Structure formats: C-alpha cells, structure tokens
Amino acid sequence: MLEPSSKEKLQTLYWIAAILYFVTSIIYIVSPLL
C-alpha cells in the first residue's frame, strides 16, 4: 500500500518533467529566431 506522500511526490515529479519539456521545446522553437 502506497503512502499518499509518495503518490504526491510522483505527481510533482511528473509536473516538473512536463514543465521542463514544455520550456525546452519553446526554447528550441524560439532560439533560431533570436
């Protein structure tokens, strides 16, 4: 049985990864224009 805290940590890691991916793709798209 998983603790709620570990589930929250996993969700936080998922959100951090998604945000990093989003920012990286924006930089990748925008950087040639700078």
KACOR-V519141 format. One record per backbone hydrogen bond with DSSP energy under -1.0 kcal/mol. NH is the residue of the N-H (numbers start at 1). CO is the residue of the C=O. If there is no record, write none. Layout:
nh=<NH,NH>
co=<CO,CO>
This chain:
nh=<7,8,9,10,11,12,13,14,15,16,17,18,19,20,21,22,23,24,25,26,27,28,29,30,31,33>
co=<3,4,5,6,7,8,9,10,11,12,13,14,15,16,17,18,19,20,21,22,23,24,25,26,27,30>
